[in-house]
Amino acid sequence: MKNIIQNINKAFDHRIRLGIMSILMVNESADFSTLKELLGVTDGNLASHTKALEAENYISVEKQFIGKKPNTSYKATQEGRNAFKNHIEALEKLIQQS
């Protein structure tokens, strides 16, 4: 039991971060507007959670211009994919034991 809990990753303990990673696990990438709309969060809230995941090297950020409009898109890194997969597996094991 203790071993399972050690695999639960604090970086994913907020529903918004869990949502960001869930979206990026099934999509190659997602831009800021898409994440904001899918998660139903404010700009500031989304920005703070993407920064936290970027600081852990779980997502990468690409900024570019589409026409004259800035566009920020996010991708899950391999490290982020592995960490999220381990986190979900730990949660599943925890649920199975209860």
C-alpha positions as CSV (number, residue, x, y, z in Angstrom):
1,M,0.0,0.0,0.0
2,K,2.8,2.5,0.9
3,N,4.6,1.7,-2.3
4,I,1.4,2.5,-4.3
5,I,0.9,5.9,-2.6
6,Q,4.6,6.8,-3.3
7,N,3.7,6.5,-7.1
8,I,0.9,9.1,-6.8
9,N,2.4,12.2,-8.2
10,K,1.8,15.5,-6.5
11,A,2.2,17.4,-9.8
12,F,-1.2,15.9,-10.8
13,D,-3.1,16.5,-7.6
14,H,-5.2,19.3,-9.0
15,R,-8.1,18.6,-11.4
16,I,-6.9,21.2,-13.9
17,R,-3.4,19.6,-14.2
18,L,-5.1,16.2,-14.4
19,G,-7.3,17.6,-17.2
20,I,-4.4,19.2,-19.1
21,M,-2.4,15.9,-19.0
22,S,-5.5,13.9,-19.9
23,I,-6.1,16.0,-23.0
24,L,-2.4,16.0,-24.0
25,M,-2.2,12.2,-23.6
26,V,-4.9,11.6,-26.3
27,N,-4.0,14.6,-28.6
28,E,-0.6,15.3,-30.2
29,S,-0.9,18.9,-28.9
30,A,-3.5,21.4,-27.8
31,D,-3.5,25.2,-27.9
32,F,-4.2,27.5,-25.0
33,S,-7.8,28.3,-26.2
34,T,-8.7,24.7,-26.7
35,L,-7.5,23.8,-23.2
36,K,-9.3,26.8,-21.7
37,E,-12.5,25.8,-23.4
38,L,-12.3,22.1,-22.6
39,L,-11.5,22.6,-19.0
40,G,-13.7,25.6,-18.4
41,V,-11.0,27.7,-16.6
42,T,-9.8,31.3,-16.7
43,D,-6.7,32.4,-18.5
44,G,-4.8,33.0,-15.3
45,N,-5.8,29.7,-13.8
46,L,-4.8,27.8,-16.9
47,A,-1.5,29.7,-17.2
48,S,-0.4,28.9,-13.7
49,H,-1.1,25.2,-14.1
50,T,0.6,24.9,-17.5
51,K,3.6,26.7,-16.0
52,A,3.7,24.2,-13.1
53,L,3.6,21.3,-15.5
54,E,6.3,22.9,-17.7
55,A,8.5,23.4,-14.7
56,E,8.3,19.7,-14.0
57,N,9.3,19.1,-17.7
58,Y,5.9,17.2,-18.2
59,I,4.8,19.5,-21.0
60,S,6.6,21.5,-23.7
61,V,5.4,24.9,-24.8
62,E,5.6,26.2,-28.4
63,K,4.8,29.9,-29.1
64,Q,4.2,31.0,-32.6
65,F,2.2,33.5,-34.7
66,I,-0.7,32.4,-36.8
67,G,-1.1,35.4,-39.1
68,K,-0.7,38.3,-36.7
69,K,-2.2,36.4,-33.7
70,P,0.0,34.8,-31.1
71,N,-0.6,31.1,-30.5
72,T,0.7,29.0,-27.7
73,S,0.4,25.2,-27.9
74,Y,1.4,22.4,-25.5
75,K,2.6,18.9,-25.9
76,A,3.1,16.2,-23.3
77,T,6.9,15.3,-23.1
78,Q,7.9,11.7,-22.9
79,E,8.8,12.3,-19.2
80,G,5.3,13.7,-18.7
81,R,3.7,10.8,-20.4
82,N,5.6,8.3,-18.3
83,A,4.9,10.2,-15.0
84,F,1.2,10.5,-15.9
85,K,0.9,6.9,-16.8
86,N,2.5,5.8,-13.5
87,H,0.2,8.2,-11.6
88,I,-2.9,6.7,-13.2
89,E,-1.7,3.2,-12.6
90,A,-1.1,4.0,-8.9
91,L,-4.6,5.4,-8.6
92,E,-6.1,2.3,-10.2
93,K,-4.1,0.0,-7.9
94,L,-5.3,2.1,-4.9
95,I,-8.9,1.8,-6.0
96,Q,-8.6,-2.0,-6.6
97,Q,-7.3,-2.5,-3.1
98,S,-10.2,-0.7,-1.4
